[in-house]
Amino acid sequence: MHFLCPAPLRSFICLVAVAALLTLTVTGCGRRGDVSGKVTYKGKPLVFGTVQFEGSDHMVKQGNINNDGTYSVRGVTTGEAKVAVSSANPNSSDFQVRMPESLRKKIPPRPEVKGWFPIPQEYQDLSKPKLSYTVNSGQNTFDIDLK
């Protein structure tokens, strides 16, 4: 097949392929960051919920809020990100398993989330974000203090 493609053209194609691979390596893989921190409302840590980041690529990444208010979200695209915090009532019917009564009796009740309190709805909407953060490559710390 080499006789159909002259040597200078093969060299050019090889050079373009190497350049494309380098570009993908530099711009694609290393352009993500992990974000962690603590979520508080009026200085008090949230004990339940999620933190969402919508990266500059419009992909949404999410992490759970632990009972001490800490969270971690991995793989957010670098650049300016929209941020939302949700903390729905863990005892609401939204979290109840829907099944026949005969089966429901066999499932142990959900553990109580002690210390839960509501937060303003305005922090929960990524389409109209009240919060933003510039994500850098690697590990990022972003403590979120809701007011």
Phi and psi restraints in degrees (value plus and minus 20) as a CYANA .aco file:
   2 HIS   PHI     -81.6   -41.6
   2 HIS   PSI     -47.9    -7.9
   3 PHE   PHI     -90.0   -50.0
   3 PHE   PSI     -39.0     1.0
   4 LEU   PHI    -103.6   -63.6
   4 LEU   PSI     -42.0    -2.0
   5 CYS   PHI    -139.6   -99.6
   5 CYS   PSI      93.5   133.5
   6 PRO   PHI     -82.7   -42.7
   6 PRO   PSI     132.1   172.1
   7 ALA   PHI     -74.0   -34.0
   7 ALA   PSI     -65.4   -25.4
   8 PRO   PHI     -80.6   -40.6
   8 PRO   PSI     -55.8   -15.8
   9 LEU   PHI     -89.8   -49.8
   9 LEU   PSI     -60.0   -20.0
  10 ARG   PHI     -81.2   -41.2
  10 ARG   PSI     -61.8   -21.8
  11 SER   PHI     -83.4   -43.4
  11 SER   PSI     -62.0   -22.0
  12 PHE   PHI     -84.1   -44.1
  12 PHE   PSI     -64.6   -24.6
  13 ILE   PHI     -82.6   -42.6
  13 ILE   PSI     -61.8   -21.8
  14 CYS   PHI     -82.4   -42.4
  14 CYS   PSI     -63.0   -23.0
  15 LEU   PHI     -83.4   -43.4
  15 LEU   PSI     -63.7   -23.7
  16 VAL   PHI     -83.1   -43.1
  16 VAL   PSI     -61.9   -21.9
  17 ALA   PHI     -83.4   -43.4
  17 ALA   PSI     -62.6   -22.6
  18 VAL   PHI     -84.9   -44.9
  18 VAL   PSI     -63.4   -23.4
  19 ALA   PHI     -82.0   -42.0
  19 ALA   PSI     -62.1   -22.1
  20 ALA   PHI     -84.5   -44.5
  20 ALA   PSI     -62.1   -22.1
  21 LEU   PHI     -82.5   -42.5
  21 LEU   PSI     -64.1   -24.1
  22 LEU   PHI     -82.7   -42.7
  22 LEU   PSI     -62.5   -22.5
  23 THR   PHI     -81.4   -41.4
  23 THR   PSI     -64.3   -24.3
  24 LEU   PHI     -83.5   -43.5
  24 LEU   PSI     -60.1   -20.1
  25 THR   PHI     -84.9   -44.9
  25 THR   PSI     -65.3   -25.3
  26 VAL   PHI     -93.0   -53.0
  26 VAL   PSI     -63.3   -23.3
  27 THR   PHI    -113.9   -73.9
  27 THR   PSI     -44.6    -4.6
  28 GLY   PHI    -108.1   -68.1
  28 GLY   PSI     -81.9   -41.9
  29 CYS   PHI     -93.4   -53.4
  29 CYS   PSI     -58.8   -18.8
  30 GLY   PHI    -106.6   -66.6
  30 GLY   PSI      -8.8    31.2
  31 ARG   PHI    -123.1   -83.1
  31 ARG   PSI      17.6    57.6
  32 ARG   PHI    -151.5  -111.5
  32 ARG   PSI     134.6   174.6
  33 GLY   PHI    -159.5  -119.5
  33 GLY   PSI     136.4   176.4
  34 ASP   PHI    -123.4   -83.4
  34 ASP   PSI     116.7   156.7
  35 VAL   PHI    -141.5  -101.5
  35 VAL   PSI     113.0   153.0
  36 SER   PHI    -161.9  -121.9
  36 SER   PSI     143.1   183.1
  37 GLY   PHI     151.1   191.1
  37 GLY   PSI    -176.6  -136.6
  38 LYS   PHI    -151.3  -111.3
  38 LYS   PSI     118.6   158.6
  39 VAL   PHI    -126.4   -86.4
  39 VAL   PSI     106.7   146.7
  40 THR   PHI    -150.2  -110.2
  40 THR   PSI     135.6   175.6
  41 TYR   PHI    -147.0  -107.0
  41 TYR   PSI      96.7   136.7
  42 LYS   PHI      33.0    73.0
  42 LYS   PSI      20.5    60.5
  43 GLY   PHI      63.7   103.7
  43 GLY   PSI     -26.1    13.9
  44 LYS   PHI    -123.3   -83.3
  44 LYS   PSI     108.3   148.3
  45 PRO   PHI     -85.7   -45.7
  45 PRO   PSI     117.6   157.6
  46 LEU   PHI     -91.2   -51.2
  46 LEU   PSI     125.7   165.7
  47 VAL   PHI    -131.8   -91.8
  47 VAL   PSI     -23.1    16.9
  48 PHE   PHI    -180.2  -140.2
  48 PHE   PSI     123.0   163.0
  49 GLY   PHI     118.0   158.0
  49 GLY   PSI    -181.6  -141.6
  50 THR   PHI    -159.5  -119.5
  50 THR   PSI     136.3   176.3
  51 VAL   PHI    -139.1   -99.1
  51 VAL   PSI     111.5   151.5
  52 GLN   PHI    -139.2   -99.2
  52 GLN   PSI     118.6   158.6
  53 PHE   PHI    -140.6  -100.6
  53 PHE   PSI     106.8   146.8
  54 GLU   PHI    -124.5   -84.5
  54 GLU   PSI      86.5   126.5
  55 GLY   PHI     -91.9   -51.9
  55 GLY   PSI     155.8   195.8
  56 SER   PHI     -83.3   -43.3
  56 SER   PSI     -36.1     3.9
  57 ASP   PHI    -110.8   -70.8
  57 ASP   PSI     -15.0    25.0
  58 HIS   PHI      48.8    88.8
  58 HIS   PSI      -6.8    33.2
  59 MET   PHI    -107.3   -67.3
  59 MET   PSI     117.4   157.4
  60 VAL   PHI    -119.3   -79.3
  60 VAL   PSI     108.1   148.1
  61 LYS   PHI    -137.8   -97.8
  61 LYS   PSI     125.9   165.9
  62 GLN   PHI    -157.6  -117.6
  62 GLN   PSI     128.7   168.7
  63 GLY   PHI    -159.5  -119.5
  63 GLY   PSI     130.6   170.6
  64 ASN   PHI     -99.9   -59.9
  64 ASN   PSI     129.2   169.2
  65 ILE   PHI    -110.8   -70.8
  65 ILE   PSI     106.6   146.6
  66 ASN   PHI    -100.4   -60.4
  66 ASN   PSI     148.1   188.1
  67 ASN   PHI     -87.7   -47.7
  67 ASN   PSI     -27.2    12.8
  68 ASP   PHI    -122.2   -82.2
  68 ASP   PSI     -13.1    26.9
  69 GLY   PHI      71.5   111.5
  69 GLY   PSI     -26.4    13.6
  70 THR   PHI    -100.3   -60.3
  70 THR   PSI     135.8   175.8
  71 TYR   PHI    -168.5  -128.5
  71 TYR   PSI     145.3   185.3
  72 SER   PHI    -171.0  -131.0
  72 SER   PSI     111.1   151.1
  73 VAL   PHI    -147.1  -107.1
  73 VAL   PSI     105.3   145.3
  74 ARG   PHI    -123.9   -83.9
  74 ARG   PSI     127.7   167.7
  75 GLY   PHI      54.4    94.4
  75 GLY   PSI      13.1    53.1
  76 VAL   PHI    -102.0   -62.0
  76 VAL   PSI     114.9   154.9
  77 THR   PHI     -84.4   -44.4
  77 THR   PSI     119.0   159.0
  78 THR   PHI     -85.7   -45.7
  78 THR   PSI     136.6   176.6
  79 GLY   PHI      90.8   130.8
  79 GLY   PSI    -190.5  -150.5
  80 GLU   PHI     -88.2   -48.2
  80 GLU   PSI     109.8   149.8
  81 ALA   PHI    -145.2  -105.2
  81 ALA   PSI     122.3   162.3
  82 LYS   PHI    -101.5   -61.5
  82 LYS   PSI     125.4   165.4
  83 VAL   PHI    -150.5  -110.5
  83 VAL   PSI     117.8   157.8
  84 ALA   PHI    -154.4  -114.4
  84 ALA   PSI     127.9   167.9
  85 VAL   PHI    -143.9  -103.9
  85 VAL   PSI     108.0   148.0
  86 SER   PHI    -140.3  -100.3
  86 SER   PSI     120.6   160.6
  87 SER   PHI    -168.3  -128.3
  87 SER   PSI      54.2    94.2
  88 ALA   PHI     -90.4   -50.4
  88 ALA   PSI     132.9   172.9
  89 ASN   PHI     -80.5   -40.5
  89 ASN   PSI      96.3   136.3
  90 PRO   PHI     -86.9   -46.9
  90 PRO   PSI     -34.7     5.3
  91 ASN   PHI    -117.5   -77.5
  91 ASN   PSI     -14.7    25.3
  92 SER   PHI     -93.5   -53.5
  92 SER   PSI     144.4   184.4
  93 SER   PHI     -87.8   -47.8
  93 SER   PSI     -34.9     5.1
  94 ASP   PHI     -81.5   -41.5
  94 ASP   PSI     -45.1    -5.1
  95 PHE   PHI    -122.6   -82.6
  95 PHE   PSI     -15.0    25.0
  96 GLN   PHI    -105.9   -65.9
  96 GLN   PSI     119.2   159.2
  97 VAL   PHI     -93.6   -53.6
  97 VAL   PSI     111.4   151.4
  98 ARG   PHI    -118.3   -78.3
  98 ARG   PSI      93.0   133.0
  99 MET   PHI    -181.8  -141.8
  99 MET   PSI     148.4   188.4
 100 PRO   PHI     -78.5   -38.5
 100 PRO   PSI     126.7   166.7
 101 GLU   PHI     -75.1   -35.1
 101 GLU   PSI     -57.4   -17.4
 102 SER   PHI     -83.1   -43.1
 102 SER   PSI     -54.8   -14.8
 103 LEU   PHI    -102.3   -62.3
 103 LEU   PSI     -51.7   -11.7
 104 ARG   PHI     -82.0   -42.0
 104 ARG   PSI     -52.6   -12.6
 105 LYS   PHI     -86.2   -46.2
 105 LYS   PSI     -42.9    -2.9
 106 LYS   PHI    -105.0   -65.0
 106 LYS   PSI     -33.0     7.0
 107 ILE   PHI    -114.1   -74.1
 107 ILE   PSI     109.4   149.4
 108 PRO   PHI     -86.0   -46.0
 108 PRO   PSI     129.6   169.6
 109 PRO   PHI     -85.6   -45.6
 109 PRO   PSI     132.7   172.7
 110 ARG   PHI     -83.5   -43.5
 110 ARG   PSI     123.4   163.4
 111 PRO   PHI     -86.3   -46.3
 111 PRO   PSI     124.3   164.3
 112 GLU   PHI     -91.0   -51.0
 112 GLU   PSI     118.9   158.9
 113 VAL   PHI    -116.5   -76.5
 113 VAL   PSI      82.6   122.6
 114 LYS   PHI     -99.4   -59.4
 114 LYS   PSI     117.8   157.8
 115 GLY   PHI      68.0   108.0
 115 GLY   PSI     -12.9    27.1
 116 TRP   PHI     -89.4   -49.4
 116 TRP   PSI     124.2   164.2
 117 PHE   PHI    -168.1  -128.1
 117 PHE   PSI     132.3   172.3
 118 PRO   PHI     -93.9   -53.9
 118 PRO   PSI     133.7   173.7
 119 ILE   PHI    -139.6   -99.6
 119 ILE   PSI     140.8   180.8
 120 PRO   PHI     -79.8   -39.8
 120 PRO   PSI     119.8   159.8
 121 GLN   PHI     -79.1   -39.1
 121 GLN   PSI     -51.1   -11.1
 122 GLU   PHI     -79.9   -39.9
 122 GLU   PSI     -40.3    -0.3
 123 TYR   PHI    -106.0   -66.0
 123 TYR   PSI     -25.5    14.5
 124 GLN   PHI    -119.6   -79.6
 124 GLN   PSI     -18.8    21.2
 125 ASP   PHI    -132.4   -92.4
 125 ASP   PSI      90.2   130.2
 126 LEU   PHI     -90.1   -50.1
 126 LEU   PSI     -41.1    -1.1
 127 SER   PHI     -95.3   -55.3
 127 SER   PSI     -43.1    -3.1
 128 LYS   PHI    -152.7  -112.7
 128 LYS   PSI      47.7    87.7
 129 PRO   PHI     -89.5   -49.5
 129 PRO   PSI     118.5   158.5
 130 LYS   PHI    -113.2   -73.2
 130 LYS   PSI     -32.9     7.1
 131 LEU   PHI    -144.3  -104.3
 131 LEU   PSI     126.8   166.8
 132 SER   PHI    -168.2  -128.2
 132 SER   PSI     143.0   183.0
 133 TYR   PHI    -175.9  -135.9
 133 TYR   PSI     119.5   159.5
 134 THR   PHI    -110.2   -70.2
 134 THR   PSI      92.2   132.2
 135 VAL   PHI    -107.3   -67.3
 135 VAL   PSI     109.1   149.1
 136 ASN   PHI    -123.9   -83.9
 136 ASN   PSI     141.1   181.1
 137 SER   PHI     -82.4   -42.4
 137 SER   PSI     121.2   161.2
 138 GLY   PHI      72.5   112.5
 138 GLY   PSI    -170.7  -130.7
 139 GLN   PHI    -107.7   -67.7
 139 GLN   PSI     112.8   152.8
 140 ASN   PHI    -144.9  -104.9
 140 ASN   PSI     125.7   165.7
 141 THR   PHI    -136.8   -96.8
 141 THR   PSI     104.2   144.2
 142 PHE   PHI    -157.1  -117.1
 142 PHE   PSI      79.4   119.4
 143 ASP   PHI    -102.1   -62.1
 143 ASP   PSI     109.3   149.3
 144 ILE   PHI    -128.5   -88.5
 144 ILE   PSI      94.1   134.1
 145 ASP   PHI    -131.4   -91.4
 145 ASP   PSI      82.7   122.7
 146 LEU   PHI     -99.4   -59.4
 146 LEU   PSI     125.8   165.8
